[in-house]
Amino acid sequence: MIGMILRLLGSLGVFLYGMRVMSEGIQKVAGDKMQRILNYMTRNRFAAVLTGLILTALVQSSSATTVMVVSFVNASLLQLTQAIGVIMGANIGTTVTTWIVSFFGFKFKITAIALPVIGIGLPFFLSKFKRRRDFGEILVGFGLLFLGLSFLKESVPDIQQNPEILSFLQYYTDKGFLSLIIFIAVGSVLTVIVQSSSAAMAITVTMAFKGWIDFPTAAAIVLGENIGTTITAYLASIGTNVNARRAARAHLLFNIFGVFWMAAVFKYFTDLVYKIAPWDPSLRGNLPLNLSLFHTMFNITNTILFIGFIPKLSALVEKIVKPGKWDQTTRYTLQYISTGLQDTGQMNIVNAKNEISKMSNVTEDMFRSFLDIFFNPNKKLGNMVEKIKEQEELTDQMQIEISKYLVECSKEELSEANIKNVNAMMRIINELENIGDSCFKLIILAQRRYDQKIKLHDKANAEVKDFSDLVMKFIKFYKLNINEPLPQHDLEMAFKMERKINRSRDLLKLAAQKRLQDGADVSSELLYIDLLKNFEHIGDNALNISQALQQMV
């Protein structure tokens, strides 16, 4: 008995590992396309459903997709209604894996497929070229997945040779509606244990194929797996903001509502599967296909029924999940969320880019605030300095949190392009933090001028206006291109802007030194030179950001 359990666990391990390897390879090969898919999800609820379907087919896990949805909502990349649409699509997308397993895994001699596929993939897997290695990873993962399924089939004893195994199930299969509830619960618990609805489905299909359970029982377990898969996203939402928690709760409610209405028409729905199946559904060998058809029909029907009620579902979870003390904190945090089974570094890159864009907005706002204070020296500062101080602290926090986040991304399997992008983004956030520091120093200089009533020379306002226009132009330049590869001709433009800033700094600094020699006020001229120095520092940082953007792919 212990030996059989260990063989089952080992078989499941090979299956899950194959799924992970294949998922990583697909994500790396389709990395850039995946980011465009993620951007597409913000258009409307139908686009969101399609996005969830495609993403789940790519990463081979609805849990991975929904966990990422929670992460994107937490980062304000997605609104709650859009997130619900992606979740609906993820439920349909997970049926792709079911069809692959049911068709290839039970209609063919699996080792006849798995081992040759691994053999074909091995030379690519060992190649020194990254693109070929990624493609080899897909093939090796695909082969391992089906090899694990083959082991799983062999590890589960045939019921005809071991009728005693079925005896304990006899107590639960003839209790009518209660049996349905019991096996829905079994499916939920099974999915929570293996942390993958695809793996739970493979186990269910194998048990049905071996005769342990009949089609209605297996279908009930599949319904339970739709509930169990929501637990991963729910756990991932703990500690996130209120909207992320609402997205996870919407996932749970959507799947529970689906199982609720299905329970009411379960017998009629399973009969319908038998009627429309284009194969002989009475054959035990076709039972995996029956389950795949049931799973697909259920998820598509559920989505069609509820897609029109997304706003109402969103309103319901907003009433259920109220903001807590955690949501009122002003400290910036960026939580990296992973499913544990599938790597999600490729998709997390999108999240990081969004945060860098926010950080660039903060630094631009700080510079604008300084200009407003400088050109209105008689205007009471009030809490302006305190506001800029908070923004400067925010840029410090963002640098730390985004850096930690990118480190977590880099621990997972990334495409070669995204490895370069992570390195470039690390440099960009450091430069943005330096710009935040320079802006705060400018505010302190403006406050000193106000407090000490320092009067600058007659042309100071005009000179600062011209100089600050150059700096603002450079800030707008890198903001326009933030997170996108910068063409070589644009980088040359950045160098020209930086040289122009340096020339202006040199000329204005020389003029200040000459005024000092002619007996001008020392405090006034030193403050003016400090202003020029910080402007020039921002220009240097802007050039460094442009160079980092040029390295992105």
Backbone torsions as a table, in degrees:
resi	resn	phi	psi	omega
1	MET	NA	-46.8	179.8
2	ILE	-63.8	-40.4	178.4
3	GLY	-60.6	-40.2	-179.7
4	MET	-65.8	-41.9	179.5
5	ILE	-62.6	-43.3	179.8
6	LEU	-65.5	-37.3	177.1
7	ARG	-65.0	-40.1	177.3
8	LEU	-61.9	-45.2	179.9
9	LEU	-64.4	-41.3	177.9
10	GLY	-63.8	-41.7	178.4
11	SER	-62.7	-43.5	178.5
12	LEU	-63.4	-38.1	178.1
13	GLY	-61.4	-44.3	178.2
14	VAL	-64.1	-40.6	178.5
15	PHE	-60.9	-49.5	-178.5
16	LEU	-65.6	-39.6	180.0
17	TYR	-65.6	-41.7	177.0
18	GLY	-60.8	-41.7	178.7
19	MET	-62.2	-41.4	-179.5
20	ARG	-65.9	-47.0	-178.8
21	VAL	-61.8	-45.0	179.7
22	MET	-63.0	-43.4	179.0
23	SER	-60.4	-44.1	179.4
24	GLU	-61.5	-44.3	-179.8
25	GLY	-62.6	-44.2	179.5
26	ILE	-61.8	-44.2	-179.0
27	GLN	-62.5	-39.4	-178.7
28	LYS	-71.3	-39.5	178.6
29	VAL	-68.5	-39.0	-176.4
30	ALA	-102.4	20.7	-173.3
31	GLY	-52.5	-54.1	-177.7
32	ASP	-66.5	-41.1	178.5
33	LYS	-62.8	-37.4	-179.5
34	MET	-62.4	-38.3	178.6
35	GLN	-66.1	-36.2	176.8
36	ARG	-68.2	-36.1	176.2
37	ILE	-61.5	-44.3	-179.8
38	LEU	-63.2	-37.2	177.5
39	ASN	-66.9	-31.2	-177.9
40	TYR	-67.8	-26.3	-172.0
41	MET	-65.1	-15.6	-175.0
42	THR	-83.4	-1.9	-172.1
43	ARG	-73.1	-59.5	179.2
44	ASN	-158.1	176.5	-174.3
45	ARG	-65.2	-32.3	179.8
46	PHE	-71.4	-39.9	175.1
47	ALA	-63.0	-37.6	179.8
48	ALA	-64.0	-42.7	178.2
49	VAL	-62.1	-45.3	179.7
50	LEU	-62.5	-39.8	178.3
51	THR	-61.5	-46.1	179.3
52	GLY	-61.2	-39.1	179.1
53	LEU	-63.6	-50.1	-176.5
54	ILE	-65.7	-44.0	-179.0
55	LEU	-61.2	-43.5	-178.4
56	THR	-67.3	-36.3	175.7
57	ALA	-64.0	-33.8	-179.7
58	LEU	-74.9	-47.1	-175.0
59	VAL	-90.0	-4.4	174.8
60	GLN	60.7	31.9	179.1
61	SER	-163.4	118.5	175.2
62	SER	-68.6	-29.9	177.3
63	SER	-62.1	-43.6	179.5
64	ALA	-61.6	-42.9	-179.3
65	THR	-64.7	-47.1	-176.5
66	THR	-69.7	-33.6	175.0
67	VAL	-63.5	-40.1	177.7
68	MET	-66.7	-35.7	176.8
69	VAL	-60.8	-43.8	176.9
70	VAL	-58.7	-42.4	179.6
71	SER	-63.2	-42.8	-178.3
72	PHE	-69.0	-37.1	176.3
73	VAL	-66.2	-39.5	178.4
74	ASN	-60.9	-32.7	-179.1
75	ALA	-93.6	7.8	179.7
76	SER	65.2	21.6	174.8
77	LEU	-76.7	-31.0	-178.6
78	LEU	-125.6	144.7	169.5
79	GLN	-83.1	162.9	-175.8
80	LEU	-61.1	-42.1	-178.7
81	THR	-64.5	-37.9	177.2
82	GLN	-66.0	-40.1	-179.7
83	ALA	-61.8	-40.3	-179.8
84	ILE	-63.5	-38.9	177.3
85	GLY	-62.6	-42.8	178.4
86	VAL	-62.8	-40.4	179.4
87	ILE	-61.6	-42.2	177.7
88	MET	-60.6	-44.2	178.4
89	GLY	-63.9	-35.6	179.2
90	ALA	-62.9	-36.8	178.7
91	ASN	-63.8	-36.6	177.1
92	ILE	-73.6	-40.7	-177.3
93	GLY	-60.8	-32.1	-178.1
94	THR	-68.3	-17.3	178.7
95	THR	-72.7	-18.2	178.1
96	VAL	-61.0	-46.0	178.1
97	THR	-60.2	-39.9	-179.2
98	THR	-61.2	-43.7	179.0
99	TRP	-64.7	-42.2	179.6
100	ILE	-60.0	-47.4	-179.1
101	VAL	-64.0	-44.6	-176.1
102	SER	-68.7	-40.0	-175.6
103	PHE	-78.3	-54.7	-177.2
104	PHE	-77.5	-36.4	-173.4
105	GLY	-75.7	-22.6	-175.1
106	PHE	-125.5	-0.9	178.6
107	LYS	-107.0	-11.2	-179.2
108	PHE	-131.7	162.4	171.8
109	LYS	-72.8	110.6	-167.2
110	ILE	-61.9	-44.0	-177.5
111	THR	-62.9	-24.4	177.1
112	ALA	-68.0	-23.1	177.5
113	ILE	-96.3	-47.8	-169.9
114	ALA	-62.7	-51.5	-174.9
115	LEU	-66.2	-43.4	175.9
116	PRO	-61.7	-37.5	179.3
117	VAL	-63.3	-43.0	176.6
118	ILE	-62.8	-40.6	179.0
119	GLY	-62.2	-41.0	178.2
120	ILE	-67.9	-39.0	-175.9
121	GLY	-75.6	-24.3	-174.0
122	LEU	-58.8	-47.3	179.0
123	PRO	-60.1	-38.0	176.9
124	PHE	-66.1	-41.9	-178.0
125	PHE	-60.8	-32.6	-178.0
126	LEU	-95.0	2.9	-177.8
127	SER	-66.6	153.0	176.9
128	LYS	-82.1	-10.1	179.0
129	PHE	-91.2	127.1	-173.2
130	LYS	-59.6	-44.5	-177.5
131	ARG	-60.8	-41.4	178.7
132	ARG	-67.7	-39.3	178.3
133	ARG	-60.9	-40.9	179.5
134	ASP	-62.7	-42.4	178.8
135	PHE	-65.6	-40.4	176.6
136	GLY	-62.2	-35.0	178.4
137	GLU	-62.1	-40.2	178.4
138	ILE	-61.5	-47.2	-177.5
139	LEU	-66.4	-45.1	179.8
140	VAL	-64.2	-42.2	178.2
141	GLY	-62.4	-42.3	178.0
142	PHE	-59.9	-45.2	179.7
143	GLY	-65.2	-43.1	179.4
144	LEU	-64.6	-37.1	178.4
145	LEU	-58.6	-47.0	-178.5
146	PHE	-76.8	-26.4	173.9
147	LEU	-66.3	-41.6	176.2
148	GLY	-62.3	-38.9	177.9
149	LEU	-65.9	-37.4	177.2
150	SER	-62.9	-45.1	177.3
151	PHE	-62.0	-38.0	-179.4
152	LEU	-63.5	-43.1	178.3
153	LYS	-61.7	-40.7	-178.7
154	GLU	-73.4	-28.8	-177.1
155	SER	-78.6	-25.6	178.7
156	VAL	-86.1	114.9	-177.2
157	PRO	-66.4	145.3	178.4
158	ASP	-69.0	135.1	-175.1
159	ILE	-67.1	-27.4	-179.3
160	GLN	-67.6	-33.5	177.6
161	GLN	-87.6	-16.3	-178.0
162	ASN	-133.4	66.2	-175.4
163	PRO	-64.5	-22.3	-177.8
164	GLU	-66.1	-23.0	-179.6
165	ILE	-63.5	-33.3	-176.3
166	LEU	-76.9	-16.4	-170.4
167	SER	-57.8	-40.1	-177.1
168	PHE	-71.0	-24.4	178.5
169	LEU	-74.2	-23.0	-177.7
170	GLN	-59.1	-29.8	-178.6
171	TYR	-68.0	-19.6	-171.6
172	TYR	-115.5	-9.4	-173.6
173	THR	-88.9	-11.2	-175.4
174	ASP	-118.7	32.7	-177.7
175	LYS	-109.1	20.4	175.2
176	GLY	64.3	-130.2	-176.6
177	PHE	-62.9	-31.8	178.3
178	LEU	-63.0	-36.8	177.6
179	SER	-61.1	-41.3	178.3
180	LEU	-59.2	-47.3	-179.3
181	ILE	-62.6	-42.6	-178.4
182	ILE	-61.0	-46.3	-176.1
183	PHE	-76.4	-25.3	170.3
184	ILE	-63.4	-42.5	178.1
185	ALA	-64.4	-39.6	177.8
186	VAL	-59.7	-44.4	179.4
187	GLY	-63.1	-38.9	178.7
188	SER	-63.5	-47.4	-178.4
189	VAL	-65.6	-41.2	179.7
190	LEU	-59.1	-43.7	-178.5
191	THR	-68.0	-38.7	177.9
192	VAL	-63.2	-38.8	-177.7
193	ILE	-67.6	-47.7	-175.7
194	VAL	-88.1	-8.6	176.1
195	GLN	59.1	30.2	177.8
196	SER	-160.9	120.5	178.5
197	SER	-67.4	-31.3	178.6
198	SER	-65.5	-43.2	178.4
199	ALA	-66.8	-41.1	178.4
200	ALA	-62.3	-39.4	178.9
201	MET	-65.1	-40.8	178.7
202	ALA	-61.3	-41.2	178.2
203	ILE	-63.4	-44.6	-178.6
204	THR	-62.8	-45.7	179.8
205	VAL	-62.5	-40.2	179.6
206	THR	-64.1	-44.5	178.7
207	MET	-61.5	-40.2	179.1
208	ALA	-67.4	-42.7	180.0
209	PHE	-61.5	-35.7	-179.5
210	LYS	-83.5	-2.9	176.3
211	GLY	89.7	7.9	178.9
212	TRP	-65.6	-40.6	-176.1
213	ILE	-134.0	153.9	178.5
214	ASP	-88.9	178.3	-175.3
215	PHE	-62.1	-48.7	179.5
216	PRO	-58.8	-40.3	179.2
217	THR	-64.6	-45.1	179.1
218	ALA	-62.8	-39.4	179.2
219	ALA	-63.8	-38.3	177.7
220	ALA	-64.5	-40.8	178.1
221	ILE	-63.5	-38.9	177.7
222	VAL	-61.4	-39.9	176.4
223	LEU	-60.4	-42.1	178.6
224	GLY	-63.5	-34.9	179.0
225	GLU	-64.8	-29.6	176.4
226	ASN	-67.0	-29.0	175.3
227	ILE	-80.6	-42.9	-177.3
228	GLY	-61.3	-32.6	-178.1
229	THR	-68.4	-17.8	179.6
230	THR	-76.3	-18.1	-174.6
231	ILE	-66.4	-38.1	-179.6
232	THR	-59.2	-47.4	179.4
233	ALA	-66.2	-36.5	179.6
234	TYR	-63.5	-43.6	178.5
235	LEU	-65.2	-37.6	-179.9
236	ALA	-66.2	-24.1	-177.2
237	SER	-80.5	-11.5	-179.4
238	ILE	-65.8	126.4	180.0
239	GLY	89.8	-2.8	177.6
240	THR	-92.3	-179.5	-177.7
241	ASN	-75.5	174.0	-171.3
242	VAL	-62.4	-37.3	-178.7
243	ASN	-69.6	-34.9	176.6
244	ALA	-65.7	-40.9	177.9
245	ARG	-65.6	-35.7	177.7
246	ARG	-66.6	-37.6	178.3
247	ALA	-62.4	-43.4	179.1
248	ALA	-65.2	-39.5	179.1
249	ARG	-68.3	-36.1	177.7
250	ALA	-62.8	-39.5	177.1
251	HIS	-59.6	-46.1	-180.0
252	LEU	-62.3	-47.6	-176.9
253	LEU	-66.3	-41.6	-179.9
254	PHE	-58.9	-46.0	-179.1
255	ASN	-70.7	-36.3	177.8
256	ILE	-66.7	-44.1	177.5
257	PHE	-58.9	-40.2	179.4
258	GLY	-62.4	-46.2	178.9
259	VAL	-65.4	-33.3	-178.2
260	PHE	-63.4	-50.7	-179.1
261	TRP	-70.2	-32.7	179.3
262	MET	-65.6	-36.8	179.6
263	ALA	-60.3	-32.9	-178.1
264	ALA	-72.6	-27.9	-177.3
265	VAL	-120.1	21.8	-171.3
266	PHE	-55.4	-48.8	-176.6
267	LYS	-62.5	-42.9	-179.0
268	TYR	-67.9	-35.1	-177.9
269	PHE	-70.4	-41.9	178.5
270	THR	-67.2	-35.1	175.9
271	ASP	-63.8	-38.0	179.6
272	LEU	-64.1	-38.5	177.7
273	VAL	-59.7	-43.2	178.8
274	TYR	-62.7	-36.5	-175.6
275	LYS	-74.0	-38.0	-173.4
276	ILE	-95.6	-7.6	-179.2
277	ALA	-62.3	128.6	-178.9
278	PRO	-80.9	13.5	176.2
279	TRP	-127.6	176.2	178.3
280	ASP	-80.1	103.0	-174.3
281	PRO	-71.8	-13.0	-177.6
282	SER	-79.0	-18.4	179.8
283	LEU	-73.8	135.3	-179.1
284	ARG	-63.9	-30.9	179.3
285	GLY	-66.1	-21.0	179.5
286	ASN	-95.2	0.5	-177.8
287	LEU	-59.3	-39.8	175.8
288	PRO	-57.9	-38.9	178.4
289	LEU	-68.7	-37.1	175.7
290	ASN	-57.9	-43.9	-179.2
291	LEU	-66.7	-40.1	178.1
292	SER	-62.3	-42.5	179.0
293	LEU	-64.8	-43.4	177.7
294	PHE	-60.2	-47.9	-178.5
295	HIS	-59.2	-45.1	-178.7
296	THR	-67.6	-47.6	-179.5
297	MET	-60.7	-40.9	179.7
298	PHE	-61.8	-49.9	-175.2
299	ASN	-69.3	-37.6	177.5
300	ILE	-67.3	-45.2	179.4
301	THR	-61.8	-43.1	-179.7
302	ASN	-61.0	-41.5	179.3
303	THR	-66.8	-43.8	179.1
304	ILE	-60.5	-40.5	-178.8
305	LEU	-65.9	-37.3	-170.6
306	PHE	-103.9	-9.2	-175.4
307	ILE	-62.5	-31.5	177.5
308	GLY	-75.1	-12.3	-177.2
309	PHE	-108.1	16.0	-179.4
310	ILE	-56.2	-46.4	179.0
311	PRO	-60.7	-37.2	179.7
312	LYS	-70.3	-38.1	176.2
313	LEU	-64.1	-39.6	177.4
314	SER	-61.8	-44.8	179.4
315	ALA	-63.8	-37.1	-180.0
316	LEU	-63.8	-47.3	-178.4
317	VAL	-69.9	-26.0	175.4
318	GLU	-67.0	-34.1	176.4
319	LYS	-73.1	-37.1	-176.6
320	ILE	-73.9	-45.7	-175.9
321	VAL	-100.6	104.6	-179.5
322	LYS	-92.2	151.3	175.6
323	PRO	-61.7	139.5	178.1
324	GLY	-111.2	-173.3	179.8
325	LYS	-59.7	-35.5	-178.7
326	TRP	-57.6	-36.7	-175.8
327	ASP	-76.2	-14.4	-178.3
328	GLN	-93.9	-2.6	178.9
329	THR	-70.4	144.1	-178.8
330	THR	-93.8	-7.5	-177.8
331	ARG	-74.4	135.1	-179.1
332	TYR	-79.0	131.7	175.0
333	THR	-137.0	149.8	176.4
334	LEU	-136.3	107.2	-173.6
335	GLN	-94.4	127.4	175.4
336	TYR	-83.5	127.1	-176.4
337	ILE	-116.7	130.2	179.2
338	SER	-133.6	151.2	-179.7
339	THR	-80.4	-20.8	-175.9
340	GLY	91.5	-36.1	180.0
341	LEU	-93.2	-51.9	178.9
342	GLN	-102.1	137.3	171.6
343	ASP	-69.7	141.3	-177.9
344	THR	-128.7	21.3	-178.5
345	GLY	-58.7	-39.4	-178.8
346	GLN	-57.6	-45.0	-176.9
347	MET	-76.2	-30.2	179.0
348	ASN	-67.2	-23.1	177.8
349	ILE	-58.7	-39.3	179.0
350	VAL	-59.4	-43.1	178.5
351	ASN	-60.2	-45.6	-179.4
352	ALA	-62.9	-41.0	178.8
353	LYS	-61.0	-39.2	178.9
354	ASN	-62.3	-40.3	-179.7
355	GLU	-68.4	-36.1	177.6
356	ILE	-65.3	-38.7	176.5
357	SER	-61.2	-41.7	176.9
358	LYS	-61.6	-41.7	-178.9
359	MET	-63.2	-39.0	178.6
360	SER	-66.3	-33.5	176.3
361	ASN	-64.7	-39.7	179.8
362	VAL	-62.8	-46.1	-177.6
363	THR	-67.0	-37.4	176.6
364	GLU	-63.0	-42.7	179.0
365	ASP	-61.7	-38.0	177.9
366	MET	-62.9	-42.9	-179.2
367	PHE	-66.5	-40.5	177.5
368	ARG	-62.9	-39.2	179.0
369	SER	-62.4	-40.7	177.3
370	PHE	-60.4	-46.3	-178.4
371	LEU	-61.5	-39.6	178.4
372	ASP	-61.2	-41.8	179.5
373	ILE	-70.5	-42.7	-175.4
374	PHE	-64.3	-42.8	-176.1
375	PHE	-85.5	1.2	173.3
376	ASN	-129.6	66.1	-172.2
377	PRO	-64.7	-21.9	-178.9
378	ASN	-92.1	-4.2	179.4
379	LYS	-75.7	133.4	-179.0
380	LYS	-63.9	131.7	-177.1
381	LEU	-69.9	-32.2	-180.0
382	GLY	53.9	-125.4	-179.0
383	ASN	-99.1	15.5	-177.6
384	MET	-60.9	-45.0	-179.4
385	VAL	-62.4	-40.9	179.2
386	GLU	-64.3	-38.5	178.4
387	LYS	-62.7	-45.7	179.8
388	ILE	-65.7	-35.6	177.4
389	LYS	-61.8	-42.9	178.2
390	GLU	-63.5	-39.0	178.3
391	GLN	-66.4	-38.7	177.9
392	GLU	-64.2	-40.6	176.4
393	GLU	-65.4	-34.9	177.5
394	LEU	-63.5	-43.6	179.0
395	THR	-63.6	-34.7	175.9
396	ASP	-63.0	-45.3	-179.5
397	GLN	-65.1	-41.3	-179.3
398	MET	-64.0	-40.1	177.8
399	GLN	-59.0	-45.6	-178.5
400	ILE	-66.3	-49.4	-174.0
401	GLU	-69.2	-42.9	-179.6
402	ILE	-68.3	-36.2	177.6
403	SER	-62.2	-46.5	178.4
404	LYS	-61.2	-40.2	-179.9
405	TYR	-62.2	-45.2	-179.9
406	LEU	-66.6	-33.7	175.9
407	VAL	-62.1	-42.6	178.0
408	GLU	-63.9	-39.9	176.6
409	CYS	-58.9	-43.4	-175.2
410	SER	-70.5	-17.7	177.6
411	LYS	-73.0	-23.1	-179.5
412	GLU	-91.7	172.3	-177.2
413	GLU	-76.6	116.7	-179.8
414	LEU	-117.0	156.2	172.4
415	SER	-68.3	159.9	179.6
416	GLU	-59.2	-36.9	179.6
417	ALA	-63.5	-43.0	-177.2
418	ASN	-74.8	-23.7	172.8
419	ILE	-63.0	-44.2	176.9
420	LYS	-64.3	-40.0	-178.8
421	ASN	-64.3	-39.5	178.4
422	VAL	-62.2	-44.5	178.9
423	ASN	-61.4	-41.9	179.0
424	ALA	-65.4	-40.9	-178.5
425	MET	-67.3	-35.3	176.4
426	MET	-60.1	-41.3	179.6
427	ARG	-68.3	-40.7	-177.8
428	ILE	-61.8	-44.9	-177.7
429	ILE	-67.6	-31.3	175.5
430	ASN	-65.2	-42.2	179.5
431	GLU	-67.8	-38.9	177.7
432	LEU	-63.6	-38.3	177.7
433	GLU	-65.0	-37.3	176.9
434	ASN	-65.5	-37.2	176.5
435	ILE	-64.2	-40.5	176.3
436	GLY	-59.6	-41.6	177.6
437	ASP	-62.5	-44.4	-179.6
438	SER	-63.6	-40.4	178.4
439	CYS	-63.0	-39.0	178.8
440	PHE	-67.1	-39.1	176.9
441	LYS	-62.9	-36.8	176.9
442	LEU	-63.9	-39.6	177.9
443	ILE	-64.0	-41.4	178.9
444	ILE	-62.6	-39.2	177.4
445	LEU	-64.8	-40.8	178.0
446	ALA	-64.1	-38.1	178.0
447	GLN	-66.7	-40.4	178.2
448	ARG	-62.1	-41.8	178.1
449	ARG	-60.3	-40.4	-179.1
450	TYR	-69.7	-48.2	-176.3
451	ASP	-66.7	-42.3	-176.0
452	GLN	-92.2	3.4	178.6
453	LYS	51.2	46.8	179.6
454	ILE	-77.7	130.0	180.0
455	LYS	-103.2	119.5	179.3
456	LEU	-81.2	165.7	-178.6
457	HIS	-65.3	164.4	-168.6
458	ASP	-59.2	-36.1	-176.4
459	LYS	-91.3	3.0	-173.0
460	ALA	-57.8	-46.9	-176.8
461	ASN	-61.1	-43.2	-179.2
462	ALA	-66.6	-40.3	-179.3
463	GLU	-67.2	-44.3	178.5
464	VAL	-64.6	-37.4	178.9
465	LYS	-60.8	-48.5	-179.8
466	ASP	-63.3	-42.5	-178.1
467	PHE	-67.7	-44.3	-178.9
468	SER	-66.5	-30.3	176.3
469	ASP	-63.8	-38.4	176.9
470	LEU	-62.8	-45.4	-179.1
471	VAL	-64.5	-43.7	-179.9
472	MET	-63.8	-37.9	177.1
473	LYS	-60.4	-39.6	179.9
474	PHE	-68.8	-40.4	177.9
475	ILE	-61.1	-46.0	179.4
476	LYS	-63.9	-33.8	179.8
477	PHE	-61.9	-51.6	-177.9
478	TYR	-73.5	-28.8	177.6
479	LYS	-65.6	-37.9	179.4
480	LEU	-63.4	-30.2	-176.2
481	ASN	-105.9	6.2	-173.3
482	ILE	-57.7	133.6	177.7
483	ASN	71.6	9.7	177.8
484	GLU	-120.1	147.0	176.7
485	PRO	-59.5	131.2	-177.7
486	LEU	-94.7	120.1	179.0
487	PRO	-61.9	156.6	-177.2
488	GLN	-58.7	-40.4	-177.9
489	HIS	-66.8	-31.0	175.8
490	ASP	-71.8	-34.7	176.6
491	LEU	-64.6	-38.5	177.0
492	GLU	-63.1	-35.8	176.0
493	MET	-64.0	-38.4	178.5
494	ALA	-63.0	-42.6	177.9
495	PHE	-61.6	-38.9	178.6
496	LYS	-63.6	-42.6	179.4
497	MET	-63.7	-41.5	-178.9
498	GLU	-66.4	-39.8	178.0
499	ARG	-64.9	-37.1	178.4
500	LYS	-64.9	-40.4	177.0
501	ILE	-63.5	-43.8	179.1
502	ASN	-61.8	-42.5	179.4
503	ARG	-63.4	-42.8	178.8
504	SER	-62.1	-43.4	178.6
505	ARG	-59.8	-45.6	-177.3
506	ASP	-63.1	-45.2	-178.7
507	LEU	-64.9	-44.4	-178.6
508	LEU	-69.6	-34.8	178.6
509	LYS	-67.9	-40.8	177.5
510	LEU	-61.8	-41.6	178.7
511	ALA	-62.7	-39.4	178.5
512	ALA	-65.2	-42.7	178.7
513	GLN	-62.7	-37.8	178.1
514	LYS	-65.7	-39.2	178.9
515	ARG	-64.5	-36.9	177.0
516	LEU	-61.9	-42.7	179.2
517	GLN	-64.6	-28.5	-180.0
518	ASP	-86.9	4.3	175.0
519	GLY	96.4	18.5	178.2
520	ALA	-67.5	166.0	-178.8
521	ASP	-65.1	124.9	-175.5
522	VAL	-64.0	-48.1	-178.7
523	SER	-57.9	-42.5	-179.2
524	SER	-62.8	-47.6	-175.9
525	GLU	-72.7	-36.0	177.4
526	LEU	-65.9	-40.1	177.2
527	LEU	-62.9	-41.2	179.9
528	TYR	-63.4	-43.1	179.0
529	ILE	-64.0	-37.8	176.6
530	ASP	-63.5	-38.6	176.1
531	LEU	-59.3	-47.8	-179.6
532	LEU	-60.3	-41.4	-177.9
533	LYS	-61.5	-43.7	-178.4
534	ASN	-71.6	-34.8	173.5
535	PHE	-58.8	-46.4	-178.2
536	GLU	-64.8	-36.1	177.3
537	HIS	-61.6	-41.6	178.6
538	ILE	-62.8	-38.7	176.2
539	GLY	-61.4	-41.4	177.6
540	ASP	-62.6	-44.5	179.7
541	ASN	-62.9	-39.6	179.7
542	ALA	-63.5	-38.2	177.4
543	LEU	-66.1	-42.6	178.7
544	ASN	-61.2	-38.9	177.1
545	ILE	-63.5	-42.9	179.9
546	SER	-62.0	-40.4	178.5
547	GLN	-65.5	-39.0	177.6
548	ALA	-65.0	-40.1	179.0
549	LEU	-64.8	-32.0	179.2
550	GLN	-67.5	-24.1	179.9
551	GLN	-84.2	-11.5	-179.1
552	MET	-74.5	153.8	179.9
553	VAL	-130.5	NA	NA
